[in-house]
Amino acid sequence: MAPMSDNRLARIGERLSKVLEENRTRLREDEVYELLHILGFRTPVAALIKRPEDIASLDLSIFPGERVVCKMISEELTHRFEHGGIRFTLKKTASLEEIFSDFEKIADGLNISLEGMMIAEIIEGKDSLPHQLLLSLRQAKAV
């Protein structure tokens, strides 16, 4: 593997510094995709929408295919699938606005903050190794 260029290292450093400046200790999924992309990995096309009114101005043509996956973004919600925080839909503005509204209701019901909704390309794959590997890391606080 070739050494990483100074430009890529600088971009990674800038991204991580921004997270720390926001007093966060966790990366959002869209930020992980961005870092992996900088490192040269193939990642899904993704966009973070922080407010429902931003959906209308999003260029949906950046997402390949007819459907997208929407993921609820909240640092306080670790298992969003169990709460309805992951949804697949046609890439239509009205559908995305409805899902954002649903995510707001879920957040209100759980009494947590909603940081936004990630909209991402659906990458079809096979649910077997070596075709797909899901990796999850979590740092527990020492007692």
Order of alpha helices (4+ residues) and beta strands (2+ residues): alpha-alpha-beta-beta-beta-alpha-beta
